[in-house]
Amino acid sequence: ITKTILHFHGNTGSLLGQYSAIKPLLEKDVQIFVFDYSGFGFSNGEATRANLLTDGVAAIKYLKNRSDVKNTKLILYGQSYGGHLAVCVASNAAQDYDLLVAEGAFSNHKDLSAFGASPFFGFMSRIFVKEIYSGTKMIKKVTQPVLIIHSTEDKVIPFKMGEKLFNNAK
């Protein structure tokens, strides 16, 4: 095994629902670590944005201390909500990983809250949604290689949000 993938699942997911997403990766020379965030699946705690960020950082620290991971390349791979979270975790992890992959990620919570709303409610949501961490801002701090994947046909997270992340990456 030469690579380890730390998988960040989407908002409605849990580690049980990730099999179809990770199965093709298991056929390669990789090992994959999947986990549930606080308040998701079998995890205890409350699903707050602060807790999810803490969980992501803790997952990297846990993996970096495992003997079966130490001599492998560590890839942070997030999908949808997990893509945004992986970007934010990566910005705090400096040299603790080798590659960041964000698939179908949104740009920030304010953009996500305004998506699909009327102009008035979109404007109001931007005022009232607290931005604890923003992928758009935090991706600027990412120094490791980044791969951003986003479909123009994505109906959940608009392509323009992935494009915004891409445009802010180094």
C-alpha positions in Angstrom: 0.0 0.0 0.0 1.5 3.3 -1.1 -1.5 5.7 -0.5 -4.0 6.4 2.2 -7.2 8.2 1.5 -9.0 10.1 4.3 -12.6 10.2 3.0 -14.9 13.1 4.0 -18.5 12.2 3.2 -21.3 14.5 2.2 -24.0 16.1 4.4 -26.6 13.4 4.2 -24.1 10.6 4.3 -22.7 8.3 6.9 -19.9 5.9 6.6 -22.4 3.1 5.9 -23.6 4.9 2.8 -20.1 5.4 1.4 -19.4 2.0 0.0 -20.4 2.8 -3.6 -18.3 5.9 -3.5 -15.2 4.2 -2.2 -15.4 0.7 -3.7 -13.7 1.7 -7.0 -10.8 3.2 -5.0 -10.4 0.0 -3.1 -9.4 -1.7 -6.3 -6.3 0.4 -6.5 -3.2 0.4 -4.3 -4.8 2.4 -1.5 -6.2 2.0 1.9 -9.2 4.2 2.9 -10.2 5.6 6.2 -13.8 6.7 6.5 -15.4 8.2 9.5 -18.6 9.8 10.7 -18.6 13.3 11.9 -20.1 14.2 15.3 -23.9 13.7 15.2 -23.7 11.6 11.9 -24.3 7.9 11.6 -23.0 6.1 14.7 -21.1 9.0 16.1 -22.1 10.8 19.3 -22.1 14.5 19.7 -23.7 17.4 18.0 -23.3 18.1 14.2 -22.1 21.6 14.4 -19.7 23.2 11.9 -17.1 23.7 14.6 -17.4 20.0 15.7 -17.1 18.8 12.1 -13.9 20.8 11.6 -12.5 19.4 14.9 -13.4 15.9 13.7 -11.6 16.4 10.4 -8.4 17.7 12.1 -8.6 14.8 14.6 -8.9 12.2 11.8 -5.7 13.5 10.2 -3.8 13.4 13.6 -5.1 9.9 14.2 -4.0 8.6 10.8 -0.6 10.3 11.0 0.1 8.3 14.2 -0.8 4.9 12.6 2.2 2.7 11.6 0.3 1.5 8.5 -0.1 5.1 7.3 3.3 6.7 8.1 5.1 5.6 4.9 2.2 6.3 2.6 1.0 9.4 0.7 -2.0 10.8 2.5 -4.8 12.1 0.3 -7.7 14.1 1.7 -10.8 13.3 -0.4 -14.1 15.1 0.2 -17.4 15.0 -1.5 -20.0 17.7 -1.5 -20.2 19.0 2.1 -17.2 16.8 2.8 -15.4 18.5 0.0 -15.8 21.9 1.6 -14.8 20.5 5.0 -11.7 18.8 3.5 -10.6 22.2 2.1 -11.0 23.8 5.5 -9.2 21.0 7.3 -6.4 21.0 4.7 -5.8 24.7 5.3 -5.1 23.9 9.0 -3.0 20.8 8.3 -0.1 22.3 6.4 2.3 19.4 5.7 0.2 16.6 7.2 -1.1 15.4 3.8 0.1 15.1 0.2 -3.0 15.9 -1.9 -6.4 17.5 -1.5 -9.3 16.4 -3.7 -12.6 18.3 -3.5 -15.5 16.8 -5.5 -18.7 18.7 -5.8 -17.8 21.1 -3.0 -19.5 24.3 -2.2 -17.6 27.6 -1.9 -18.8 28.8 1.5 -21.9 28.6 3.8 -23.2 32.0 2.8 -23.2 31.1 -0.9 -24.8 27.7 -0.1 -27.6 29.4 2.0 -28.4 31.8 -0.8 -28.5 29.2 -3.5 -31.9 28.7 -4.9 -33.5 31.5 -2.8 -35.1 34.5 -4.3 -32.9 37.6 -4.5 -34.4 39.0 -1.3 -34.1 35.8 0.8 -30.7 35.1 -0.7 -29.5 38.5 0.4 -31.1 38.0 3.9 -29.5 34.6 4.3 -26.1 36.0 3.6 -26.6 38.5 6.4 -27.8 35.9 9.0 -25.7 32.9 8.2 -22.6 32.9 10.3 -19.5 32.0 8.4 -17.4 30.1 10.9 -15.0 28.9 8.1 -15.1 29.5 4.4 -13.6 27.2 1.7 -13.2 30.2 -0.6 -10.9 31.9 2.0 -9.2 28.8 3.4 -8.2 27.3 0.1 -5.9 30.2 -0.4 -3.8 28.8 2.5 -3.5 25.3 1.0 0.0 24.7 -0.1 -0.2 21.1 -1.2 -1.5 20.1 -4.7 -5.3 20.4 -5.1 -7.7 18.7 -7.5 -11.1 20.2 -7.8 -13.8 18.1 -9.5 -17.2 19.5 -10.2 -19.8 18.6 -12.8 -21.6 21.3 -14.8 -24.7 19.1 -14.3 -24.6 19.0 -10.5 -28.1 19.8 -9.2 -27.2 19.9 -5.5 -24.1 22.2 -5.5 -23.9 24.6 -8.5 -20.8 24.4 -10.7 -20.0 28.1 -10.1 -19.3 27.2 -6.4 -16.6 24.7 -7.5 -15.3 27.2 -10.0 -15.1 29.8 -7.2 -13.0 27.4 -5.1 -10.8 26.7 -8.1 -10.2 30.4 -8.8 -9.1 31.0 -5.2 -6.7 28.0 -5.1 -3.0 28.6 -5.6 
